[in-house]
Every structure is written in C-alpha cells, then in structure tokens.
Amino acid sequence: MLAPKRAKYRKQFRNRRNGLAVRGSSLSFGSHGLKSQETAWITARQIEAARRAMTHYTKRGGRIWIRIFPDKPVTKKPAETR
C-alpha cells in the first residue's frame, strides 16, 4: 500500500475540502482515465482496491498510472468513546 516514507509530524490538521481539483485533473498519460465527480477523502486502501480492479479488468495488458498519493493521515474516533 502507498504511504509516506518520512513525515515531520505523525498527524496533520483536518483541512476543509472545497471544490474540484485544479491541478492533476487533466489526462497526462495514456488515452483513457478516471476522474472523481465530487470531493472526498480517499485512503490508501481505496487506491489499492481501484488499482487491483483496473489491473484485473485489463488482464495485465494495459499500463496504469496513479497520480494521487495518500499523504494525509485519516484518523477515526476510538470505539466506545461517544
């Protein structure tokens, strides 16, 4: 799975998501691509699941470029604390 090798701090502040991406939303490699239609946080597990599904569909005949990196830590509230 994708993860940053080194970070200065373990946790980041949770910023707001507003609007669609300005950079990285155009097709740079290949002839087909996937684009998100709404804003959301995406985890490394979701990126890996999408990569596996695309690889299975292309039967290892196509080339896949992943242009996003999960460098934002997503944390959850511990169980039974509410």
Secondary structure, DSSP 4 states (H G I P E B T S, - for coil): ----S--SSS----PPP-S--SSS-S--SSS-----SS-----HHHHHHHHHHHHHHHTT-S---------S----PPTT--
